[in-house]
Amino acid sequence: MKKIVIIPLVVLLLASFGCETKQKGPSNLSVGKSKLIHSGNALEAVGHLEKAEEEEVNKLEPRALLLIAYSYGLSTGDANRGGDEAKFKNQRSQRIEALTEAEMKHILQVLSQPSAGQVRKAGLQALVDKGHEAAVLILDSLAKGRYPLLHADFTQMLVDMGPDELDLILARLTNETTSPVLKGKLVQVLAEIGDAKAVDALKSVQTEATIDPGLAMQINTTLYQLGEASYKKDIINGISHSDIAVRRAAAKAMVDIDGISPKTLIAGLKDEDSEVVTALVEALAVHRDAAATDELMNILTGELSKDPKQAAIQTLDVYGQNKLARGLAKRATMLLIGGTVSDPDNRYYLVQLLRREPFKKQIKALKTIEDLGSKLHEYHDKKEQEDLVKIPLAQLLNEVQ
């Protein structure tokens, strides 16, 4: 009798244990989210998330994740390769139409995490396509400082929404409670949208008694871009202003200022602010003058940050292509091997300059007259100790053989 009682009990316990184990497995929601966010596998993620939408009592998260997944699968072409493009397009369109504010907020919460980088662009595009309701949420999030990792994306999204949301942007810009920082971002958005309907609103903000000088200059530059040529003189004067925010705003506009004298830009290169100098260097690539090469070379070996140095390399490359930098390869070589540039980062920038095509041509052209290649070889083998410099220098030497 005891055996007859024990066997069913054992079977019952095993069955109970099996059911309990099954219940403890990962949910479709967690698996789908992981496959989407961490693996970038939209096709597999959708399968789990569609089941999760049926299973979960709270539909908010699976619906938000599904819209991201459909958008990402279409953007990568995975939906097309998997034969699901029509389904993904249809589902994405329907879900954008039905998208609620709560779902939009959850999408932003998901996409504001650093781990969501690979799906972020596609997910945010769904909100751009949603239009007005998303624009309201974006402006509110910017005003309240929510989702700080996405703020740069938010301004671009407003630009992408374009003239359709212009009235909403202008209303926020002219609102007295809007912070100067947000007003500055909105002015940048209006500059990129480029709609002349913004002119009156910009001028009204400019007349506010407490306007920040930097914001006032941003508005000047935007009004100039929108066809208000009378602001040109104030903008040019701005690059020598005592307020750094004014100088930065004015410098960024120089590339678009019609008829600006390169001498004015060259004089501004002595500024100690890297952001100002970078903008002026970029402007000199458009408003060219061979006289700028001295200051551009000084930037390469000076104490500013990497941004103006990279910009100087790019502008000097443009000058080389346009025959405005004759003899510069020799000058850069002499600086490099002469022992006067103590900072290895700056020597690295000199090598990067020499690797640009116009200056490699100059090195080759001088081979029979003044063999710069041999001098660089000797410097590489006997003097340079830093791998940061030696590795690209070796690449340069191979390229000019």
Secondary structure as a PSIPRED ss2 file (coil, helix, strand):
# PSIPRED VFORMAT (PSIPRED V4.0)

   1 M C   1.000  0.000  0.000
   2 K H   0.000  1.000  0.000
   3 K H   0.000  1.000  0.000
   4 I H   0.000  1.000  0.000
   5 V H   0.000  1.000  0.000
   6 I H   0.000  1.000  0.000
   7 I H   0.000  1.000  0.000
   8 P H   0.000  1.000  0.000
   9 L H   0.000  1.000  0.000
  10 V H   0.000  1.000  0.000
  11 V H   0.000  1.000  0.000
  12 L H   0.000  1.000  0.000
  13 L H   0.000  1.000  0.000
  14 L H   0.000  1.000  0.000
  15 A H   0.000  1.000  0.000
  16 S H   0.000  1.000  0.000
  17 F H   0.000  1.000  0.000
  18 G H   0.000  1.000  0.000
  19 C H   0.000  1.000  0.000
  20 E H   0.000  1.000  0.000
  21 T H   0.000  1.000  0.000
  22 K H   0.000  1.000  0.000
  23 Q H   0.000  1.000  0.000
  24 K C   1.000  0.000  0.000
  25 G C   1.000  0.000  0.000
  26 P C   1.000  0.000  0.000
  27 S C   1.000  0.000  0.000
  28 N H   0.000  1.000  0.000
  29 L H   0.000  1.000  0.000
  30 S H   0.000  1.000  0.000
  31 V H   0.000  1.000  0.000
  32 G H   0.000  1.000  0.000
  33 K H   0.000  1.000  0.000
  34 S H   0.000  1.000  0.000
  35 K H   0.000  1.000  0.000
  36 L H   0.000  1.000  0.000
  37 I H   0.000  1.000  0.000
  38 H C   1.000  0.000  0.000
  39 S C   1.000  0.000  0.000
  40 G C   1.000  0.000  0.000
  41 N C   1.000  0.000  0.000
  42 A H   0.000  1.000  0.000
  43 L H   0.000  1.000  0.000
  44 E H   0.000  1.000  0.000
  45 A H   0.000  1.000  0.000
  46 V H   0.000  1.000  0.000
  47 G H   0.000  1.000  0.000
  48 H H   0.000  1.000  0.000
  49 L H   0.000  1.000  0.000
  50 E H   0.000  1.000  0.000
  51 K H   0.000  1.000  0.000
  52 A H   0.000  1.000  0.000
  53 E H   0.000  1.000  0.000
  54 E H   0.000  1.000  0.000
  55 E H   0.000  1.000  0.000
  56 E C   1.000  0.000  0.000
  57 V C   1.000  0.000  0.000
  58 N C   1.000  0.000  0.000
  59 K C   1.000  0.000  0.000
  60 L H   0.000  1.000  0.000
  61 E H   0.000  1.000  0.000
  62 P H   0.000  1.000  0.000
  63 R H   0.000  1.000  0.000
  64 A H   0.000  1.000  0.000
  65 L H   0.000  1.000  0.000
  66 L H   0.000  1.000  0.000
  67 L H   0.000  1.000  0.000
  68 I H   0.000  1.000  0.000
  69 A H   0.000  1.000  0.000
  70 Y H   0.000  1.000  0.000
  71 S H   0.000  1.000  0.000
  72 Y H   0.000  1.000  0.000
  73 G H   0.000  1.000  0.000
  74 L H   0.000  1.000  0.000
  75 S H   0.000  1.000  0.000
  76 T H   0.000  1.000  0.000
  77 G C   1.000  0.000  0.000
  78 D H   0.000  1.000  0.000
  79 A H   0.000  1.000  0.000
  80 N H   0.000  1.000  0.000
  81 R H   0.000  1.000  0.000
  82 G C   1.000  0.000  0.000
  83 G C   1.000  0.000  0.000
  84 D C   1.000  0.000  0.000
  85 E H   0.000  1.000  0.000
  86 A H   0.000  1.000  0.000
  87 K H   0.000  1.000  0.000
  88 F H   0.000  1.000  0.000
  89 K H   0.000  1.000  0.000
  90 N H   0.000  1.000  0.000
  91 Q H   0.000  1.000  0.000
  92 R H   0.000  1.000  0.000
  93 S H   0.000  1.000  0.000
  94 Q H   0.000  1.000  0.000
  95 R H   0.000  1.000  0.000
  96 I H   0.000  1.000  0.000
  97 E H   0.000  1.000  0.000
  98 A H   0.000  1.000  0.000
  99 L C   1.000  0.000  0.000
 100 T C   1.000  0.000  0.000
 101 E H   0.000  1.000  0.000
 102 A H   0.000  1.000  0.000
 103 E H   0.000  1.000  0.000
 104 M H   0.000  1.000  0.000
 105 K H   0.000  1.000  0.000
 106 H H   0.000  1.000  0.000
 107 I H   0.000  1.000  0.000
 108 L H   0.000  1.000  0.000
 109 Q H   0.000  1.000  0.000
 110 V H   0.000  1.000  0.000
 111 L H   0.000  1.000  0.000
 112 S C   1.000  0.000  0.000
 113 Q C   1.000  0.000  0.000
 114 P H   0.000  1.000  0.000
 115 S H   0.000  1.000  0.000
 116 A H   0.000  1.000  0.000
 117 G H   0.000  1.000  0.000
 118 Q H   0.000  1.000  0.000
 119 V H   0.000  1.000  0.000
 120 R H   0.000  1.000  0.000
 121 K H   0.000  1.000  0.000
 122 A H   0.000  1.000  0.000
 123 G H   0.000  1.000  0.000
 124 L H   0.000  1.000  0.000
 125 Q H   0.000  1.000  0.000
 126 A H   0.000  1.000  0.000
 127 L H   0.000  1.000  0.000
 128 V H   0.000  1.000  0.000
 129 D H   0.000  1.000  0.000
 130 K H   0.000  1.000  0.000
 131 G C   1.000  0.000  0.000
 132 H H   0.000  1.000  0.000
 133 E H   0.000  1.000  0.000
 134 A H   0.000  1.000  0.000
 135 A H   0.000  1.000  0.000
 136 V H   0.000  1.000  0.000
 137 L H   0.000  1.000  0.000
 138 I H   0.000  1.000  0.000
 139 L H   0.000  1.000  0.000
 140 D H   0.000  1.000  0.000
 141 S H   0.000  1.000  0.000
 142 L H   0.000  1.000  0.000
 143 A H   0.000  1.000  0.000
 144 K H   0.000  1.000  0.000
 145 G C   1.000  0.000  0.000
 146 R C   1.000  0.000  0.000
 147 Y C   1.000  0.000  0.000
 148 P H   0.000  1.000  0.000
 149 L H   0.000  1.000  0.000
 150 L H   0.000  1.000  0.000
 151 H H   0.000  1.000  0.000
 152 A H   0.000  1.000  0.000
 153 D H   0.000  1.000  0.000
 154 F H   0.000  1.000  0.000
 155 T H   0.000  1.000  0.000
 156 Q H   0.000  1.000  0.000
 157 M H   0.000  1.000  0.000
 158 L H   0.000  1.000  0.000
 159 V H   0.000  1.000  0.000
 160 D H   0.000  1.000  0.000
 161 M H   0.000  1.000  0.000
 162 G H   0.000  1.000  0.000
 163 P H   0.000  1.000  0.000
 164 D H   0.000  1.000  0.000
 165 E H   0.000  1.000  0.000
 166 L H   0.000  1.000  0.000
 167 D H   0.000  1.000  0.000
 168 L H   0.000  1.000  0.000
 169 I H   0.000  1.000  0.000
 170 L H   0.000  1.000  0.000
 171 A H   0.000  1.000  0.000
 172 R H   0.000  1.000  0.000
 173 L H   0.000  1.000  0.000
 174 T H   0.000  1.000  0.000
 175 N C   1.000  0.000  0.000
 176 E C   1.000  0.000  0.000
 177 T C   1.000  0.000  0.000
 178 T C   1.000  0.000  0.000
 179 S C   1.000  0.000  0.000
 180 P H   0.000  1.000  0.000
 181 V H   0.000  1.000  0.000
 182 L H   0.000  1.000  0.000
 183 K H   0.000  1.000  0.000
 184 G H   0.000  1.000  0.000
 185 K H   0.000  1.000  0.000
 186 L H   0.000  1.000  0.000
 187 V H   0.000  1.000  0.000
 188 Q H   0.000  1.000  0.000
 189 V H   0.000  1.000  0.000
 190 L H   0.000  1.000  0.000
 191 A H   0.000  1.000  0.000
 192 E H   0.000  1.000  0.000
 193 I H   0.000  1.000  0.000
 194 G C   1.000  0.000  0.000
 195 D C   1.000  0.000  0.000
 196 A H   0.000  1.000  0.000
 197 K H   0.000  1.000  0.000
 198 A H   0.000  1.000  0.000
 199 V H   0.000  1.000  0.000
 200 D H   0.000  1.000  0.000
 201 A H   0.000  1.000  0.000
 202 L H   0.000  1.000  0.000
 203 K H   0.000  1.000  0.000
 204 S H   0.000  1.000  0.000
 205 V H   0.000  1.000  0.000
 206 Q H   0.000  1.000  0.000
 207 T C   1.000  0.000  0.000
 208 E C   1.000  0.000  0.000
 209 A C   1.000  0.000  0.000
 210 T C   1.000  0.000  0.000
 211 I C   1.000  0.000  0.000
 212 D C   1.000  0.000  0.000
 213 P H   0.000  1.000  0.000
 214 G H   0.000  1.000  0.000
 215 L H   0.000  1.000  0.000
 216 A H   0.000  1.000  0.000
 217 M H   0.000  1.000  0.000
 218 Q H   0.000  1.000  0.000
 219 I H   0.000  1.000  0.000
 220 N H   0.000  1.000  0.000
 221 T H   0.000  1.000  0.000
 222 T H   0.000  1.000  0.000
 223 L H   0.000  1.000  0.000
 224 Y H   0.000  1.000  0.000
 225 Q H   0.000  1.000  0.000
 226 L C   1.000  0.000  0.000
 227 G C   1.000  0.000  0.000
 228 E C   1.000  0.000  0.000
 229 A H   0.000  1.000  0.000
 230 S H   0.000  1.000  0.000
 231 Y H   0.000  1.000  0.000
 232 K H   0.000  1.000  0.000
 233 K H   0.000  1.000  0.000
 234 D H   0.000  1.000  0.000
 235 I H   0.000  1.000  0.000
 236 I H   0.000  1.000  0.000
 237 N H   0.000  1.000  0.000
 238 G H   0.000  1.000  0.000
 239 I C   1.000  0.000  0.000
 240 S C   1.000  0.000  0.000
 241 H C   1.000  0.000  0.000
 242 S C   1.000  0.000  0.000
 243 D C   1.000  0.000  0.000
 244 I H   0.000  1.000  0.000
 245 A H   0.000  1.000  0.000
 246 V H   0.000  1.000  0.000
 247 R H   0.000  1.000  0.000
 248 R H   0.000  1.000  0.000
 249 A H   0.000  1.000  0.000
 250 A H   0.000  1.000  0.000
 251 A H   0.000  1.000  0.000
 252 K H   0.000  1.000  0.000
 253 A H   0.000  1.000  0.000
 254 M H   0.000  1.000  0.000
 255 V H   0.000  1.000  0.000
 256 D H   0.000  1.000  0.000
 257 I C   1.000  0.000  0.000
 258 D C   1.000  0.000  0.000
 259 G C   1.000  0.000  0.000
 260 I C   1.000  0.000  0.000
 261 S C   1.000  0.000  0.000
 262 P H   0.000  1.000  0.000
 263 K H   0.000  1.000  0.000
 264 T H   0.000  1.000  0.000
 265 L H   0.000  1.000  0.000
 266 I H   0.000  1.000  0.000
 267 A H   0.000  1.000  0.000
 268 G H   0.000  1.000  0.000
 269 L C   1.000  0.000  0.000
 270 K C   1.000  0.000  0.000
 271 D C   1.000  0.000  0.000
 272 E C   1.000  0.000  0.000
 273 D C   1.000  0.000  0.000
 274 S H   0.000  1.000  0.000
 275 E H   0.000  1.000  0.000
 276 V H   0.000  1.000  0.000
 277 V H   0.000  1.000  0.000
 278 T H   0.000  1.000  0.000
 279 A H   0.000  1.000  0.000
 280 L H   0.000  1.000  0.000
 281 V H   0.000  1.000  0.000
 282 E H   0.000  1.000  0.000
 283 A H   0.000  1.000  0.000
 284 L H   0.000  1.000  0.000
 285 A C   1.000  0.000  0.000
 286 V C   1.000  0.000  0.000
 287 H C   1.000  0.000  0.000
 288 R C   1.000  0.000  0.000
 289 D C   1.000  0.000  0.000
 290 A H   0.000  1.000  0.000
 291 A H   0.000  1.000  0.000
 292 A H   0.000  1.000  0.000
 293 T H   0.000  1.000  0.000
 294 D H   0.000  1.000  0.000
 295 E H   0.000  1.000  0.000
 296 L H   0.000  1.000  0.000
 297 M H   0.000  1.000  0.000
 298 N H   0.000  1.000  0.000
 299 I H   0.000  1.000  0.000
 300 L H   0.000  1.000  0.000
 301 T C   1.000  0.000  0.000
 302 G C   1.000  0.000  0.000
 303 E C   1.000  0.000  0.000
 304 L C   1.000  0.000  0.000
 305 S C   1.000  0.000  0.000
 306 K H   0.000  1.000  0.000
 307 D H   0.000  1.000  0.000
 308 P H   0.000  1.000  0.000
 309 K H   0.000  1.000  0.000
 310 Q H   0.000  1.000  0.000
 311 A H   0.000  1.000  0.000
 312 A H   0.000  1.000  0.000
 313 I H   0.000  1.000  0.000
 314 Q H   0.000  1.000  0.000
 315 T H   0.000  1.000  0.000
 316 L H   0.000  1.000  0.000
 317 D H   0.000  1.000  0.000
 318 V H   0.000  1.000  0.000
 319 Y H   0.000  1.000  0.000
 320 G H   0.000  1.000  0.000
 321 Q H   0.000  1.000  0.000
 322 N C   1.000  0.000  0.000
 323 K C   1.000  0.000  0.000
 324 L C   1.000  0.000  0.000
 325 A C   1.000  0.000  0.000
 326 R C   1.000  0.000  0.000
 327 G C   1.000  0.000  0.000
 328 L H   0.000  1.000  0.000
 329 A H   0.000  1.000  0.000
 330 K H   0.000  1.000  0.000
 331 R H   0.000  1.000  0.000
 332 A H   0.000  1.000  0.000
 333 T H   0.000  1.000  0.000
 334 M H   0.000  1.000  0.000
 335 L H   0.000  1.000  0.000
 336 L H   0.000  1.000  0.000
 337 I H   0.000  1.000  0.000
 338 G C   1.000  0.000  0.000
 339 G C   1.000  0.000  0.000
 340 T C   1.000  0.000  0.000
 341 V C   1.000  0.000  0.000
 342 S C   1.000  0.000  0.000
 343 D C   1.000  0.000  0.000
 344 P H   0.000  1.000  0.000
 345 D H   0.000  1.000  0.000
 346 N H   0.000  1.000  0.000
 347 R H   0.000  1.000  0.000
 348 Y H   0.000  1.000  0.000
 349 Y H   0.000  1.000  0.000
 350 L H   0.000  1.000  0.000
 351 V H   0.000  1.000  0.000
 352 Q H   0.000  1.000  0.000
 353 L H   0.000  1.000  0.000
 354 L H   0.000  1.000  0.000
 355 R C   1.000  0.000  0.000
 356 R C   1.000  0.000  0.000
 357 E H   0.000  1.000  0.000
 358 P H   0.000  1.000  0.000
 359 F H   0.000  1.000  0.000
 360 K H   0.000  1.000  0.000
 361 K H   0.000  1.000  0.000
 362 Q H   0.000  1.000  0.000
 363 I H   0.000  1.000  0.000
 364 K H   0.000  1.000  0.000
 365 A H   0.000  1.000  0.000
 366 L C   1.000  0.000  0.000
 367 K C   1.000  0.000  0.000
 368 T C   1.000  0.000  0.000
 369 I C   1.000  0.000  0.000
 370 E C   1.000  0.000  0.000
 371 D C   1.000  0.000  0.000
 372 L H   0.000  1.000  0.000
 373 G H   0.000  1.000  0.000
 374 S H   0.000  1.000  0.000
 375 K H   0.000  1.000  0.000
 376 L H   0.000  1.000  0.000
 377 H H   0.000  1.000  0.000
 378 E H   0.000  1.000  0.000
 379 Y H   0.000  1.000  0.000
 380 H H   0.000  1.000  0.000
 381 D H   0.000  1.000  0.000
 382 K H   0.000  1.000  0.000
 383 K C   1.000  0.000  0.000
 384 E C   1.000  0.000  0.000
 385 Q C   1.000  0.000  0.000
 386 E C   1.000  0.000  0.000
 387 D H   0.000  1.000  0.000
 388 L H   0.000  1.000  0.000
 389 V H   0.000  1.000  0.000
 390 K H   0.000  1.000  0.000
 391 I H   0.000  1.000  0.000
 392 P H   0.000  1.000  0.000
 393 L H   0.000  1.000  0.000
 394 A H   0.000  1.000  0.000
 395 Q H   0.000  1.000  0.000
 396 L H   0.000  1.000  0.000
 397 L H   0.000  1.000  0.000
 398 N H   0.000  1.000  0.000
 399 E H   0.000  1.000  0.000
 400 V C   1.000  0.000  0.000
 401 Q C   1.000  0.000  0.000
